[in-house]
Amino acid sequence: MPGLRREEVAQLAGVSSDYYTRLEQGRGRQVSDAVLDAISRALRLTSAEHAYLHDLARPQRSDAGSRPIIRASVHQLLASLRDVPAIVVDYRMVIVTANALGNAVFSLTEDPRTRDRARKFFLDPASRDFFPDWAADAETVTAELRVQTARHPHDRWLAELVGDLSINSPEFRALWADHTVKEKTLGRKRLNHPLVGSLDLTYERLAIAQDNEQTLITYLAAPDSPTAERLAMLASWTATGDLTVRQG
C-alpha cells in the first residue's frame, strides 16, 4: 500500500507490528477472520481483494489429476439453451463442456488446445482478431487467473500455466507483475467470429449449485439486434450440419 509503513498498517488493524510482519512473510498461522477483516479495512481493499486475502490465508488443496464431473442436469440445462451460447468453465479457465451454439461461437473441438482459454487467449495470434477488445480482456483474464492461483496455490497445472504464459507472452508477464486482483461476473463481450462477423454480447457468470470449482457462462444478444440475427444464423448452420462445411 503506497504511503503506509508496516507499523501504520499494524496500528490501523489493531495488531502488533511484529505480528503483522509475520503475516506479510507468511509465518502467521491460524490467523482469525477478524484480523484479516481488520487488515482489509486498513488497506481499503475492494471486495475482490478482500476475498483474495482470505484465499491467501486459507488456500484450498487441489488434485491436479482430477477430472471435472458435470451433472446430467447441467448438461440438460445447456442443451435447452438453443439460442444462447453457453459454456462451463473450471477454475483453471478450461472449458469443460458447452452447448452446440457455445461450441460454434468459440470454435471448440475435441482438441484440448481449443478449450484452454488462457493459453489460447495469450498464445494464439488469432485471438487478437477474435477479441476486438484484446488489451482490456487481457487484464480481466490475468486478474481472474491471479484469484484462482491464490485459491489453489498447490495446483501444479495452474503453476505450469502461469509459468508458460510468463515465458511466452510479454503482455501477460507485464500484467502479472501488476498484481491486480479482479473477478468479473458480468459484462460486455465483443467477438469477431470468422463466419458471421461481429458479435456484441452480454455475459453472465453463474455459480453451479454444490460445485465451487465450475461456473456456467452465458452470452446474450439484445433482442432483434444484428448480433441476435447472426447468432440465429450460426445456430441454424449448427443444427443442419452446414457449419462444418463452412468451417472446412
C-alpha positions as CSV (number, residue, x, y, z in Angstrom):
1,M,0.0,0.0,0.0
2,P,1.8,3.2,-1.1
3,G,2.3,5.7,1.7
4,L,1.8,3.3,4.6
5,R,4.5,1.8,6.6
6,R,4.1,-1.7,8.2
7,E,3.8,-0.1,11.6
8,E,1.0,2.2,10.4
9,V,-0.9,-0.7,8.9
10,A,-0.5,-2.7,12.0
11,Q,-1.8,0.2,14.1
12,L,-4.8,0.7,11.9
13,A,-5.6,-3.1,12.0
14,G,-5.2,-3.2,15.8
15,V,-2.3,-5.8,15.8
16,S,1.3,-5.6,16.8
17,S,3.9,-4.6,14.2
18,D,5.8,-7.9,14.8
19,Y,2.6,-10.0,14.3
20,Y,1.8,-8.1,11.1
21,T,5.3,-8.6,9.8
22,R,5.0,-12.3,10.3
23,L,1.7,-12.3,8.4
24,E,3.3,-10.5,5.5
25,Q,6.0,-13.1,5.4
26,G,3.6,-16.0,5.5
27,R,4.6,-17.1,9.0
28,G,1.3,-16.3,10.7
29,R,-0.6,-19.5,11.5
30,Q,-4.3,-19.8,12.2
31,V,-5.0,-16.1,11.6
32,S,-8.5,-15.2,12.6
33,D,-11.2,-13.8,10.2
34,A,-11.4,-10.7,12.5
35,V,-7.7,-9.9,11.9
36,L,-7.9,-10.5,8.2
37,D,-11.0,-8.2,8.1
38,A,-9.2,-5.5,10.1
39,I,-6.2,-5.6,7.7
40,S,-8.6,-5.5,4.8
41,R,-10.2,-2.3,6.2
42,A,-6.8,-0.8,6.9
43,L,-5.6,-1.3,3.4
44,R,-9.0,-0.3,1.9
45,L,-9.3,-3.5,-0.2
46,T,-12.0,-4.0,-2.7
47,S,-14.4,-6.9,-2.2
48,A,-12.4,-9.0,-4.7
49,E,-9.1,-8.1,-2.9
50,H,-10.7,-8.9,0.4
51,A,-11.6,-12.4,-0.8
52,Y,-8.1,-12.7,-2.3
53,L,-6.6,-12.0,1.2
54,H,-8.7,-14.7,2.8
55,D,-7.8,-17.2,0.0
56,L,-4.1,-16.5,0.6
57,A,-4.5,-17.2,4.3
58,R,-6.6,-20.3,3.8
59,P,-5.7,-21.9,0.4
60,Q,-7.6,-24.8,-0.9
61,R,-5.9,-28.0,-2.0
62,S,-6.5,-29.3,-5.5
63,D,-5.8,-32.7,-7.1
64,A,-4.1,-31.7,-10.4
65,G,-5.1,-35.1,-11.8
66,S,-8.8,-35.0,-11.0
67,R,-11.3,-34.7,-13.9
68,P,-14.4,-32.5,-13.6
69,I,-17.7,-34.2,-13.3
70,I,-20.7,-32.5,-14.9
71,R,-24.1,-33.4,-13.6
72,A,-26.7,-34.6,-16.0
73,S,-29.0,-31.7,-15.1
74,V,-26.3,-29.2,-16.1
75,H,-25.9,-31.0,-19.5
76,Q,-29.7,-30.8,-19.8
77,L,-29.7,-27.1,-19.0
78,L,-27.0,-26.4,-21.6
79,A,-28.9,-28.3,-24.3
80,S,-32.1,-26.3,-23.5
81,L,-30.3,-23.0,-24.2
82,R,-30.6,-23.4,-28.0
83,D,-30.4,-19.7,-28.9
84,V,-27.8,-18.7,-26.2
85,P,-24.1,-19.6,-26.4
86,A,-23.2,-21.2,-23.0
87,I,-20.1,-22.8,-21.7
88,V,-19.0,-24.4,-18.4
89,V,-15.5,-23.3,-17.2
90,D,-13.5,-24.8,-14.4
91,Y,-11.2,-22.8,-12.0
92,R,-8.2,-23.5,-14.4
93,M,-10.0,-21.4,-17.0
94,V,-10.6,-24.5,-19.2
95,I,-13.9,-25.0,-21.0
96,V,-15.1,-28.5,-19.8
97,T,-18.3,-28.5,-21.8
98,A,-20.6,-26.3,-23.9
99,N,-23.9,-26.3,-25.7
100,A,-24.0,-26.5,-29.5
101,L,-24.0,-22.7,-30.0
102,G,-21.2,-22.3,-27.5
103,N,-19.1,-24.8,-29.4
104,A,-19.9,-22.9,-32.6
105,V,-19.1,-19.4,-31.3
106,F,-15.8,-20.4,-29.7
107,S,-14.9,-23.0,-32.4
108,L,-14.4,-25.7,-29.8
109,T,-13.3,-29.2,-30.9
110,E,-12.0,-32.3,-29.2
111,D,-8.6,-30.8,-29.3
112,P,-7.9,-29.6,-25.7
113,R,-6.0,-26.6,-27.0
114,T,-9.3,-25.1,-28.2
115,R,-10.6,-25.3,-24.7
116,D,-7.6,-23.9,-22.8
117,R,-8.9,-20.4,-22.6
118,A,-5.9,-18.6,-21.0
119,R,-3.2,-20.2,-23.3
120,K,-5.4,-19.7,-26.4
121,F,-6.0,-16.1,-25.5
122,F,-2.4,-15.1,-24.9
123,L,-0.5,-17.5,-27.2
124,D,-2.7,-17.9,-30.3
125,P,-2.2,-14.9,-32.6
126,A,-5.7,-15.3,-34.0
127,S,-7.1,-14.3,-30.6
128,R,-6.2,-10.7,-31.2
129,D,-8.6,-10.6,-34.1
130,F,-11.3,-12.7,-32.4
131,F,-11.3,-10.4,-29.4
132,P,-11.5,-6.8,-30.6
133,D,-11.0,-5.6,-27.0
134,W,-8.0,-7.8,-26.6
135,A,-6.0,-5.4,-24.3
136,A,-8.9,-4.9,-21.9
137,D,-9.8,-8.6,-22.0
138,A,-6.2,-9.5,-21.2
139,E,-6.3,-7.5,-18.0
140,T,-9.5,-9.4,-16.9
141,V,-8.1,-12.8,-17.8
142,T,-4.9,-12.1,-15.8
143,A,-6.7,-10.7,-12.8
144,E,-9.1,-13.7,-12.7
145,L,-6.1,-16.1,-13.0
146,R,-4.4,-14.5,-10.0
147,V,-7.6,-15.0,-8.0
148,Q,-7.6,-18.7,-8.9
149,T,-3.9,-19.2,-8.1
150,A,-4.5,-17.8,-4.6
151,R,-7.4,-20.2,-4.1
152,H,-5.5,-23.2,-5.4
153,P,-1.8,-22.5,-4.7
154,H,-0.9,-26.2,-4.8
155,D,-2.4,-26.9,-8.2
156,R,0.5,-27.9,-10.4
157,W,-1.5,-27.3,-13.6
158,L,-2.1,-23.7,-12.7
159,A,1.5,-23.2,-11.7
160,E,2.7,-24.5,-15.1
161,L,0.1,-22.3,-16.8
162,V,1.4,-19.1,-15.2
163,G,5.0,-20.2,-15.9
164,D,4.2,-20.9,-19.6
165,L,2.4,-17.6,-20.1
166,S,5.1,-15.7,-18.3
167,I,7.8,-17.1,-20.6
168,N,5.9,-16.9,-23.9
169,S,3.7,-13.8,-23.5
170,P,5.3,-10.4,-22.7
171,E,1.9,-8.9,-22.3
172,F,0.9,-11.5,-19.7
173,R,4.3,-11.1,-17.9
174,A,3.7,-7.3,-17.5
175,L,0.1,-7.7,-16.4
176,W,1.0,-10.4,-13.9
177,A,3.6,-8.1,-12.3
178,D,0.9,-5.6,-11.6
179,H,-0.7,-7.9,-9.1
180,T,-4.2,-6.8,-10.0
181,V,-7.0,-8.9,-8.4
182,K,-10.4,-8.8,-10.0
183,E,-13.3,-11.3,-10.6
184,K,-15.9,-10.3,-13.1
185,T,-19.2,-12.0,-13.1
186,L,-20.9,-10.0,-15.8
187,G,-20.1,-7.5,-18.5
188,R,-19.9,-6.8,-22.2
189,K,-18.0,-9.2,-24.6
190,R,-17.3,-8.3,-28.2
191,L,-16.2,-11.1,-30.6
192,N,-15.2,-11.1,-34.2
193,H,-16.5,-14.5,-35.4
194,P,-14.7,-15.8,-38.6
195,L,-18.1,-16.9,-40.2
196,V,-20.7,-14.4,-39.1
197,G,-18.7,-11.4,-38.2
198,S,-19.1,-9.0,-35.2
199,L,-20.9,-10.2,-32.1
200,D,-21.8,-7.8,-29.3
201,L,-22.8,-9.8,-26.3
202,T,-23.5,-9.5,-22.6
203,Y,-22.1,-12.3,-20.5
204,E,-23.3,-13.6,-17.1
205,R,-21.2,-15.9,-15.0
206,L,-23.4,-18.2,-12.8
207,A,-22.4,-20.4,-10.0
208,I,-23.3,-24.1,-10.3
209,A,-25.1,-25.4,-7.2
210,Q,-22.9,-27.6,-5.0
211,D,-19.9,-27.0,-7.2
212,N,-17.4,-24.3,-6.3
213,E,-14.9,-25.2,-9.0
214,Q,-17.0,-24.7,-12.1
215,T,-19.2,-21.9,-13.4
216,L,-21.7,-21.5,-16.2
217,I,-21.2,-18.6,-18.5
218,T,-24.0,-17.5,-20.9
219,Y,-23.7,-14.9,-23.7
220,L,-26.8,-12.9,-24.5
221,A,-27.6,-10.7,-27.5
222,A,-30.0,-7.8,-27.4
223,P,-33.4,-8.8,-29.0
224,D,-33.7,-8.0,-32.7
225,S,-30.1,-6.8,-32.9
226,P,-27.7,-7.7,-35.7
227,T,-25.9,-9.9,-33.2
228,A,-29.1,-11.8,-32.5
229,E,-29.6,-12.3,-36.2
230,R,-26.0,-13.6,-36.6
231,L,-26.4,-16.0,-33.7
232,A,-29.6,-17.3,-35.2
233,M,-27.8,-17.9,-38.5
234,L,-24.9,-19.7,-36.6
235,A,-27.4,-21.8,-34.7
236,S,-29.2,-22.8,-38.0
237,W,-25.9,-23.8,-39.6
238,T,-25.0,-25.8,-36.5
239,A,-28.4,-27.6,-36.4
240,T,-28.2,-28.6,-40.1
241,G,-24.5,-29.5,-40.1
242,D,-23.8,-26.8,-42.5
243,L,-21.4,-25.2,-40.1
244,T,-18.9,-28.0,-40.5
245,V,-18.9,-27.5,-44.3
246,R,-18.4,-23.7,-43.9
247,Q,-15.6,-24.2,-41.5
248,G,-13.9,-26.8,-43.6
